Amino acid sequence: MNQVLFLPQIQQYFKELVLILYEKEYFGFLESAKKYVQELYDDITANLPQKTKKRAPKYFDSYGKNMYYSTFQKNKRTSWYIFFRIYKENGKKIYQVRYISNNYVIAHHL
């Protein structure tokens, strides 16, 4: 059994992301931005353990050592990069999400 956990600052980022997407007019309605972020969160929670993972470049070590990342494509233009560590606890794999960003912000570091 696998479990996906988010650091508190990542949970806060999801809350802020709703407002960012709405205020920058990526979505015309606040409800649409909320739905987009909730779907991203749900997708990560449900699918991160099955996704192909790659070693995170050293650039991202400030968010944690020995991290991996996986990509979540949300539409033709936007990919989200989820950075995480994997722990084993009581026979369970725990995926601890430590950083999240999109291709507009970090693609040049990958």
C-alpha positions in Angstrom: 0.0 0.0 0.0 1.2 3.5 -0.9 0.5 6.8 0.7 1.0 10.3 -0.7 1.6 13.1 1.9 2.1 16.8 1.3 4.3 19.0 3.5 2.4 21.8 5.1 3.9 24.4 2.8 2.7 22.4 -0.2 -0.8 22.4 1.2 -0.5 26.1 1.6 0.8 26.5 -2.0 -2.4 24.7 -3.3 -4.5 27.3 -1.5 -2.5 30.2 -2.9 -2.5 28.7 -6.3 -6.2 29.1 -6.6 -5.9 32.8 -6.1 -2.9 33.1 -8.4 -4.6 31.4 -11.3 -7.7 33.5 -10.8 -6.0 36.8 -10.3 -3.7 36.3 -13.3 -6.8 35.5 -15.3 -5.9 32.0 -16.3 -9.5 31.3 -15.1 -12.4 33.7 -15.4 -14.2 32.3 -12.3 -12.8 31.5 -8.9 -14.7 28.2 -8.9 -13.0 27.1 -12.1 -9.6 27.8 -10.5 -10.6 25.9 -7.4 -11.7 22.9 -9.5 -8.5 22.9 -11.5 -6.3 22.9 -8.3 -8.5 20.2 -6.7 -8.2 18.0 -9.7 -4.4 18.5 -9.7 -4.3 17.6 -6.0 -6.5 14.5 -6.6 -4.4 13.4 -9.6 -1.2 13.6 -7.6 -2.7 11.8 -4.6 -4.2 9.0 -6.7 -1.4 8.6 -9.3 2.0 9.7 -8.0 3.1 6.1 -6.9 2.4 4.8 -10.4 4.0 7.6 -12.3 7.4 7.3 -13.9 9.9 9.0 -11.7 13.3 10.6 -12.3 16.1 11.7 -10.0 15.7 15.4 -9.3 18.7 17.6 -10.4 21.0 19.0 -7.7 19.4 22.4 -8.3 16.4 21.2 -6.2 18.4 19.9 -3.2 17.3 22.9 -1.2 13.9 21.3 -1.0 15.3 17.9 0.1 18.2 15.6 -0.7 17.7 12.4 -2.8 14.5 13.6 -4.3 12.6 12.3 -7.4 10.2 14.1 -9.6 7.2 13.1 -11.8 5.3 15.1 -14.4 1.6 15.7 -14.5 0.3 17.1 -17.8 -2.8 19.1 -17.2 -3.3 20.5 -20.7 -1.4 21.1 -24.0 0.7 23.9 -22.5 1.0 23.2 -18.8 3.0 20.4 -17.1 3.3 20.3 -13.3 6.5 18.9 -11.7 6.0 17.1 -8.4 9.2 16.7 -6.3 9.1 14.1 -3.6 11.0 11.7 -1.4 10.1 8.0 -0.8 10.1 6.5 2.6 9.2 3.1 3.9 7.3 2.8 7.1 5.6 -0.4 8.4 5.8 -2.0 5.0 4.2 1.0 3.4 5.8 3.3 0.8 5.2 7.0 1.7 5.6 9.6 -1.0 6.3 12.9 0.7 5.7 15.8 -1.7 8.2 18.5 -0.9 8.0 20.9 -3.9 5.7 21.6 -6.8 6.0 23.9 -9.8 5.2 24.0 -13.5 7.0 24.2 -16.8 6.7 28.0 -17.0 8.8 28.3 -13.8 11.3 25.5 -13.7 11.5 23.6 -17.0 14.9 25.2 -17.8 16.3 23.5 -14.6 15.3 20.1 -15.8 
